[in-house]
Amino acid sequence: MYGAQDPGNWQSFTNRADVKGLPLNEQKDQFLKEQINFQNMMEAIRAQAHVGGIRNNPIVNVFFRDLYPVAMTALDYNQAATDVEYLTASIDFAYQIYEIEAIS
């Protein structure tokens, strides 16, 4: 399921090189499988944020569903580095819905 991609609409799907030569029934089966895999992946993706109050004690949890990346900054990689250098990037996410839950 990891790495599942949205198959898009039927016309763009049937124009893909890996699908174009398949018989119609196999195209339909493959399209449905890819749609289901993508939907399952999107349902499985969740994120959680804790919102702090006084002294950074969490007061609410925010749960994001159907979270997906929309932008990422470049990663600067240097193969000549002599020590461990961790790569960092900023990633912007979009989501379909969120839920706020108070922490008692």
Phi, psi and omega in degrees: 000329179298134179087005178297138180243151177295123180290350180077201180276168186300319183295313180292327179296313183288347177272352179293143183300323182283353183246332189308319184274357182282149173298156185305316181297321178290324176299314180298314179300314181296319179299313180296319178299315181293322177297314181295316178300318180294315179297318178297319179296317182295323179291331182280341184277119177222154174223157182224139176231142175256129178258122184270152176250223179297135181059028178059022173285128181297135179245334175216153169253140174243121180254125179255132177248151180057050181276136179211147181285142177240342179202150178212139177285165182291152174255123178267115183249133179233108182288340182278358182299139182264347180233170179294126175235117182280138177276137177230150179208158172259135182234131174262135180242151169243162181211161181271321185204155175223157179231137178252129182234124179288141176261125183267000000 
